[in-house]
Amino acid sequence: MLVSVAGPIAARRAGAPRAAPRGPMSAEARFALTARLAGATAVLMFALIVVGSIVRTTGSGLACPDWPLCHGRWIPPFQFNILIEWFHRLLALVVGLGLLGTAVSVFARRETRARLGGLAALSLALYVSQALLGALTVWKLLDPGVVSGHLAVALLLFATLLALGLIARHESRPAPPAARAPGLRTWFALTSVAVWAQAVLGGMVSTNHASLACPDWPTCHGAWFPPLTGLVGLQMAHRYGAYLLILLVALVASRARAAPDPVVRGLGFTLLGLVLVQAGVGVANVFLGIPVWVSAVHLALATLLLALALTATFRLSAARAAERALAGAPAR
């Protein structure tokens, strides 16, 4: 011990150079940290959305009849439905902590604050709205409008966290500008909106107990074009939305084949394959009687479709921004 302590002291007395003190974190490192935090929080948000589906399909939404406590306790009774709802709340708290860490990382430095401050503030506002809707879900005894709004805001929060992470990652290590495909960004953005709307419509089908309003497929009670009223109308609106979404994704995938960026081409192909799988899972939901895990996979695939469409939209936006920057740069 004496030798190990005396060695460094003797070295300093002999004039040995000291290690350079660590300076403040560079802008690139700060963006990289923010990207990791936002990415991890987005993954947790993805899990929260899927667990929320399990809460709905298992009828566990009121297993904890009070909020924020559960049966007046922080640690609830160990019963299946109660634990599912309690875990959903616990996961929401972890998402909040991840979002708080992301926001602190963004607002701590001028560079990240200027580039990401708006998205970070929007994420915080969406999280607060999501928490309030979660409380209202309990207080309003699972009102379908409130539950559907809860899902809609959750998907928006997931999309915002994903966008924040993608931008931060790009700022930390900008990729070489890829040639953009004119008009394709608009199609991917439209696909993102359509996926979100279809997922929210699916949530409305679930919360209004219209999942088996049409117990057969592709017909509904044997009719190809049933009256679009009541629960049947809601179920058929979701089916028609699915058909339109498949056509839209097929069109986007076809246009993406000509994109100069191989990543965009791959995303278009993957979106098409995934939306077809999603359609198959939706049909299986009907024939199998809406099992819990199939319903959870259905929502998970919808959220993944949203993530892929947004990623392609961002990549094309970055290519467009790079092209504009090069066009405006002075000639050397």
N, C-alpha and C positions, 0 to 999 in steps of 0.2 A: 504493500500500500504506500509506504514512504517513497519507494522508487517511482511508482506510477504518478504520485503527486509532484515529486520534486522534478521529474523530467520536464514537464511543460514550463515550470517556473524557471528552471535553469535555462531553458531555451529562450524564454522571453528576455531574461537578463543578458543573454549573449547576443541579443539583437535579432533573434529570428523573427521573420515577418509574421504578423498576425493575420488570421483569416479575415478577409474583407467582410465587413458587416453586411447583412442582408438589406437590400434596399426595398422600397415599396413594390408591390406587385405590379407588373407591367399591365398595360391595357389588354394585350392579347391573353395573358394569364387570367385576368379578371373575367374576360368574356368566356374563356374556357371553363372557369369555375361556374359561372352562371349557367352555361350550357349543360353542364353535368347536373346541377341542382334542378334546373327546369326539366331536364329529361327524366330524372328519377321521380320527380313529382308527377309528371305526366303519366309515367308507368303506374304509379300508385293511384292516380285518378282513373286510369283504365280499369284497374282492379276494383275500385270503388263502384264504378258504373256496373260492372258485371255482378258484384255482390248485391247491388241494389236490385238487379233483376231477380236474383235468388230470393231476396226478401219479399218481393211482390208475388212471385209464383208459389212460394211456400206459405203465403198468407201470414207472414211474420211482421207486417207493418205496424200492427198494434200490440205486438208481444211485449213491448215496453210502453205502457199506456201514459207515461209521463216523460217530460224532457226538461233538462238534460239528464236527469237521473233515470234509472230504470227500476220500477217498483220501489222508488224511494231510496235506492242504493246505487253506489258507484260500481260495485261488483254485483251483478244480478244473480238470481237463482240459476243453477246449472240445468236448464231445460232447453231442448233443441231450438224451438222457435225464438225463445228469449235470447239465446246465445247468438243466433244468426243476426238478429236486429242489433244486439249490443256490439257485435263485431263490426257491423256496418258503421255504427257510430264511432267506434274506436278507429277504424280506418279513415273515416272523415277527419278525425282529429289529427292523425298522422299526415294526411294530405295538407291540412292547414299549417302544420309545422314546417313541412317541406316548402310550401308556398311562402311562408314567412322568411325562411332562409334564403329563398330565391330573391324575394323582394329586397331584403337587406343587401344581398350581393349586388343587385342592380343599383340601388340608390346610394351605395357607399362611395361610388366613384363617378366623377363627372362624365367620363366617356360612356360608361354603361348606362348612366341615367339619361343622357341625351338620346341614346339609340333605343333603349328598351324601357324607359320610364313609363311611357303610355301603356304598353302591354302589361307591365307589372301592376300598374294601378288598376287596369281593367280586370286583371286576374283577381286582385284582392276584392274588388267590388262584386265580381261574380261569385266568389267564395262566400262572401257575407250573404248575398242573395240566396245562394244554395243552402246555407245553414238555416236561414229564416224559413225557406220553403220546407226544409226537413222538419223544423219544429211545427210548422203549420200542417204538415202531413199528419202529425200525431194529433194536434189540437182540433183539426177539422175532420178527424176520423176517416182518413184516407179518401178525401174528396178527389174524384178523378181529375179534375182540372188542376188541383194543386200537385198531385203526384206526377201528372204529365209535364207540368211546368218544372218540377224538380229534375226530371230527366233532361228536358230541353236545356236548362241552365248547366247541368252537369256536362253535357256534350260541348256546350260553348266554352266552358272552363277548360275542358280537355284540349279543345282546338287552340285556345289562346296560349296555354302552357306549351303546346307543341310548337306553335309559331315562335314563341319567345325563345325556346331552345334552339330551333333551327337558325334563327337570326343570330343568336349569340355564338353558335358553333361556326357559322359563316364568318363572323367578325373575328373569331379567334384564329382561324386559318383559312383565309379566302381561297377558294378553288379557282383554277384558271377559268376565265370566262368561256362558257360553252355557247356555240351558235344557237340562237333561239329559233323557234318555229312560230312565225306570225299567227296570231289567233288562237294558238293551242292553249295558252295560259287561261284565256277566257273560258274555254271548254272545261278545263280541269277545275277552275273556280266554280263554274256552274254545277259540275258533278259534286263538288264538296257541299254546296248548298242543298242539292237534291238528296244526297245521302243523309244529311242532318235532318231534313224535313221528313224523309221516309222513316228514319229511326224514331223521331218524335211521334209520327203517326202510328207506328207500331206500338209505342208506349201507350198511346191513347186507346188502341185496341185492347191491350192488356189490362189497363186500369178500369176500363168500362166493361170488362168481362165479355168481350166480343170475339175472343180468340177462336171459339168453336161455334160462332153464329152461323158459319158455313161449315158443316162437318165433312164435306167432300171437296175434291179438287180434280180437275179445273172448274167443274160446275159448282153451283151453290144450291143445295137441296134439289139437285138434278137440273137446275136451270142455268143456261149460259149467261143470261142477262137478267138477274133477279132485280126486283124493285130496290132502289138505293135509298131505303128508309131504315131508321132504327139501327140496331146493332148489325144487321146484314149490310146496310149501307156503309157503315164504318169499316167492316171487314173487307168489303169489296173495294172500297177506296184504297185500302192498304195493298190489296192485290193489284189493282190497276196501277198504283204508284210503283210497285215492284216491276211490273212489265215495262213501264216507261223508263225506269232507272236502268234496266238491263239494256234497252235500246240506246240510251244515252251513253252508257259506259262502252258499249260495242262501237258506237260512233267515235268516241274519244280514243279508244284503243286503236281503231283503224287509222285515225289521223296521226296518232303518236308514232306509228310505224315509220313515218317519214321524218321524224324529228332527228336532228343531227346528234343530239345528246343520247348516248346509249342508256343512261339511267332513266331518262324520261320514257324511252321506248319500253324498257323493262317494267316501269311502273304502270304504263298503260296495259301491257299484257297481263301483269299480275292482278290489276283491278278487274279485268274482264273475267279471269279465272275465279277470282274470289267472289264476284257478284253472282256467278253461276252456282258456286257452292252455297252461297247465302240463300239463293232461291230454293235449292234442294233442301236445305235445313228448314226453311219456312214451310215447305210442303210436308216434310217429315213431322213438323210440329202438329199439323192438322191430323195426319193419319195415326200418330202415336198418342194423341190426346193431350198435347201441351205438357210434356214431361219437364221437370224443373231444369235438368242439365241441358237439354236441347234448347230450351228457351234462353238459357244463359249463353250458350254458344252463339245463338242467333244474334243477340245484342252485342256480344264480343266481336263477331265478324262485321257487324255494322259499324262499330267504333273503329275497327281496323281499316275498313274501307274509307272512312273519313280521314284517318291519319295518312293513308297512301295518297288520296286525292289532294290533301293539303300539302304534302311533301312535294308532289309534282308541281303544284301551283307555285310554291315558294321557289323551287329550283328554276322554273321558267322566269319568275319575277327577278331573281338574282341575275340571270343571263341578260335580261332586258336592261336592268340597271347598269350592268357592266358594259353593255354595248353603247348605251347612252353616254357613259363616262368616257369611253374611248373616243366617241364621236366628238365630245366637247373638249378633249385634251388638246393643248397646243401642239402643233407639228414641231418635231425636232430637226 
